[in-house]
Amino acid sequence: MSINRVNISGNLTRDPELRSTPGGTQVLTFGVAVNDRRRNQQSGEWEDVPNFIDCVVFGARAQALSRFLSKGAKVAIEGKLRYSSWERDGQKRSKIEVVVDEVEFLSSRNQSPSRTTGQSTYAAKPSSNYPQQDYAPSTPKPASQPASQTPPSADVFDEDIPF
């Protein structure tokens, strides 16, 4: 048995490109930069090293997503990996890309893309395996705690992403 699932979060490296196949299927392609943290062997300092991931969405949701995504937007992506190979000018080429099932918007359209301000999810493919509802906690809160607590705001900045 094998499992082909991937979850990534990062910033879009370019504006999405919407195309159509000869059969009329909509195809949306975009890239996401995901940082990896590594120790530099020479200096001993930790540094962020970007990984650039190609993503693709097919079908009717491709057009809908194209209206909401733009370069710099922070997103979380869930999907599966797909390997492609071809030959161009006598040279063999290949790549691995993410076929997107879900996109979660981690920055709003009106805010700076480097600041996490809100969340909304857009399913690129409906999943019948998971119910689409929120679950309330099953245990009541103790009486000693206030009815509502607001966590401190945490601003997240991704200033080290190279674009």
Secondary structure, 3 states (H helix, E strand, C coil): CCCCCEEEEEEECCCCEEEECCCCCEEEEEEEEEEEEEECCCCCCEEEEEEEEEEEEECHHHHHHHCCCCCCCEEEEEEEEEEEEEEECCEEEEEEEEEEEEEEECCCCCCCCCCCCCCEEEECCCCCCCCCCCCCCCCCCCCCCCCCCCCCCCCCCCCCCCC
